[in-house]
């Protein structure tokens, strides 16, 4: 049970920037997210960041690897 909670707490979502290697992104609240090395990773429970990143056509969400 503890392992499951730890995995959920550390779950992340990664997006690839199809245009820029590095750039700042600003949410409507003024919060800054930064693309580095063409990628940006945010916590899976960060709804505000996920909604913003998913709406940007220049970003593509990476699919997580499936456990075998």
ZIJO-V733020 format. One record per helix or strand of 2 or more residues. SS is the DSSP state (H for helix, E for strand). FROM is the first residue (numbers start at 1). TO is the last residue. If there is no record, write none. Layout:
BEGIN
SS:FROM:TO / SS:FROM:TO
END
This chain:
BEGIN
H:2:9 / E:12:17 / E:23:26 / E:32:36 / E:39:43 / H:47:55 / E:59:61
END
